[in-house]
C-alpha cells in the first residue's frame, strides 16, 4: 500500500492576533481540524512554523499540542537558517508538498532556487489578501501596494509554484495571465470555524458587535456614524441595546474621540479579546462595514456560528455568507443612512433576528463547515500531486 502524501502547511510571519489575523487563525484551525479527522483524510498534514507562530496562536487558544508541529526555531532561530531548512524540505525527501499559507518575501529565494532541483516537493500558495484581489487588474500597482504587488508577481512567475488556492474567484484569471507555467488554480468555495467552541449562549443579550482590526479599510467610522444616525431618527429603538467595537489598531484614538463627539459614550463600548467566543455567543447582531470583501471573514463566520444575524455591506463575495432575508441583510450603499436603515429594521424585529440567527448557525453546521472545507483542500492537493506525476 502506498503511503499517504506528506503535506507541510507553512505558517510564518504571525503577529499580534488579539486584534485580528483571520488568515493565521484560519490555518491553525485547519491544521487542528485535519488532526481531529486524520483517520478519514487523504494526506498526512504537518505544520511548519516558528516559535513566534506557536506562542501567538496558543495565546488565543488556537493551536493544540501535536507531534506533527515542526518548529524551525530549533535550527537557529534566524531567517537564513530557516530558509536553509525550507530548502531542505523542498528537496522532496521530507515532504511531498509544501503549502505556503502567506505570500512572504522570505520564501522566495528557496522557492526560485527549487525550480531546478530534482527531486523536489510540490509547492502551493494560498492567496488571502482581498485588497490585492480587488486591485490586481490595476496597473501600475496603487500607492502602498507596490511591495505586495511585486511579491505576488514574483510568486506567480516562479517556476516551482505548482498550485494556487485563492480565497477569491476574481483572482483566478489575473493569476493565469501572470504565471510562467500553468499551475493548478482553485478558488475556495467554503470556509469553516470550530462550531463546538463558537456556539450560541443559552440566553442572548441585546448586543450588537462590529469586529476587526481598526484600520481604514474596515470602515469602523461608518459603524459609529450609522449608530448615531439611527439614534437620531429613533432613540427609543436603540435604548435597550448595547453596541461593541471589538478590535485594536491605529485608528483607535481617533475612533474614541469620534465616539465622544457623536455622544455615543453611553451606548458604545470599545473592547478587544483574545477569545471572542464569549462575546459573540451572547450577541444577537454582527455588523460588517468593510470595503471590498466579507468572504472569508473569520469574525463574521464565528459570529454566525454563535447564532448572530448579519448586517453587512454587499461587497465582493459577501453573499456566499449572508443570504438576503435568510440570515441577514445586505447594505448596497456605504453611507451612515443606509446602514442606519438596516440597523433600525433589525433591532425592531426580535422574531426576525432570532430566525436569522438560527439560519446563520445552520449555515456553519451544514455548508461552511470543516468537512466541506477539508475535502476542498484534499482535492486541491491531490490534483497538484497528480499533475506533478
Buried (B, 14 or more C-beta within 10 A) or exposed (E): EEEEBBBBBBBBBBEEBBBBBBBBBBBBBBBBBBBBEEEEBBBBBBBBBBEBBBEBBEBBEBBEEEEBBBBBBEBEEEBEBBBBBBBEBBBBEBBBBBBBBBBBEBBBBBBBBBBEBEEBBBBBBBBBBBBBBBBBEEEEBBEEBEEBBEBBEBBBEBBBBBBBBBBBBBBBEBBEEEBEEEBBBBBBBBBBBBBEBBBBBEEBEBBBBBBBBBBEBBBBBBBBBBBBBBBEBBEEBBEEBBBBBBBBBEBBEEBBEBBEEBEBEEBBBBEBBEBBBEBBBBBBBBBBBBBBBBBBBBBBBBBBBBBBBBBBBBBBBBBBBBBEEBBBBBBEEBBBEBBBBBBBEBBEEEEBBBBBBEBBBBBBBEBBBBEBBBBBBBEBBBBBBEEBE
